[in-house]
Amino acid sequence: MVVPADVFQDIQNRYSAYPYDDRYARYYQNQREALQPAFAYFHDKLNTLLGHMNHKRERGGHYNADQSRDLLEVIRDLGQLRTNLKRVGMELTLDKTYEDALDSCRAFLSPSGGSPMPPDFAEIALEDYEPIFSIAADNVRIEKAGKDYPLKPIGEGSYAIVYKYKDLEYNMPVAVKVAKKGLADNELARFKEEYAVLTGLSSPYVLAVYGYNEARTSYAMEFCDYTLGKYIATNNGNPKFDFGKRQRIAQQFLYGISYLAYKEVLHRDLSYTNVLVKTYDAGVVQVKLSDFGLHKTQSSLLTRTGTEMKGTILDPTLTRFKDYTLSNEIYSVGFILSFIFTGKAAPHVAGNNLGGIVRKCTDLVVANRYTAVQEIIDAVAALDKTNYLL
């Protein structure tokens, strides 16, 4: 059952930590207190990003790459906010001018390389002094009370089993991660911490979570169609799965890693099963980082302090798991990049192109490795389809 108090608390906790201009908060003082930070944040972000779009419209019509990614992320997060509010009977309404603008933007925004704007793209009238968000009816109803959904197991890890069900109210598949029975206290704490860290991450390239169920020790999350390993294996023989598509998947993966580095989060268990792929019509795919059970943050109190090594692709230079740094994460990145481009588990280290990138990621002299994810992003972007394996 969806508990309204939990939904509102999750929303308030997430968006209270986000920066926004205080003047926007004044416009939503009549709304439910828990929603005020979210509305103020989205109002500020939309005015900033769409204002920049108005500016670029008059100067060549090319919307910058960083702003394109930011706006795609805002659109995704706004959609998720709407979905979460619908679960407790609340309909979020956005000013029609903004709604129409976002509908238009979805058609041309690209997560990499910037976004060419249509020649007939009209200037967006932005609202600086009135609210743009409202709740159609500020009452709560629980549509699903007592409704059961059959769960189908789709995956299993050390601490949890992942299930899938079809949400009939919203006509969408949802994944549910359920902690195994009999977990030790520290294992259960890490399961809960995994959910907590995911609620603090907001990126198109990180799996979204929807809500924690204390009674069942589980949480709902975004459903993805494939693990990276299964997706690559399924498409390796497809002539349409060419260099360009592999490169875009690699770039999305790296954008996710770059975002984690920005948030000072280390995944520590990157693998072909913990990177997921969500598929859409017309062959469009979206890479999602998942399974943060072994993550490490600056503030984490659950990081193992002993020498026990965990993870799938282990850096042989690492002697204590608590000493794990970005350099060790980059070692795993090298293996996954090689797998994306070649479809083979053994790392490709020949030649000066892809092989050069993989060697620099996995060099056994840690000082020789890349020091920033952006360097790897630039190197992958520079690969040429005619000789990337040479």
Secondary structure as UniProt FT lines:
FT   HELIX           4..16
FT   HELIX           22..26
FT   TURN            27..30
FT   HELIX           33..35
FT   HELIX           36..57
FT   TURN            58..60
FT   STRAND          62..63
FT   HELIX           65..86
FT   TURN            87..89
FT   STRAND          92..94
FT   HELIX           96..106
FT   TURN            107..108
FT   STRAND          115..116
FT   TURN            119..120
FT   STRAND          133..135
FT   TURN            143..146
FT   STRAND          152..156
FT   STRAND          160..167
FT   TURN            168..171
FT   STRAND          172..179
FT   TURN            181..182
FT   HELIX           185..199
FT   TURN            204..205
FT   STRAND          209..213
FT   TURN            214..217
FT   STRAND          218..222
FT   STRAND          226..227
FT   HELIX           228..235
FT   TURN            236..237
FT   TURN            239..240
FT   HELIX           243..262
FT   TURN            263..264
FT   STRAND          265..266
FT   TURN            272..274
FT   STRAND          275..279
FT   HELIX           281..283
FT   STRAND          285..289
FT   TURN            293..294
FT   STRAND          296..297
FT   TURN            298..299
FT   TURN            316..317
FT   HELIX           321..323
FT   HELIX           326..342
FT   TURN            351..353
FT   HELIX           354..362
FT   HELIX           366..368
FT   HELIX           373..381
FT   TURN            385..389
//
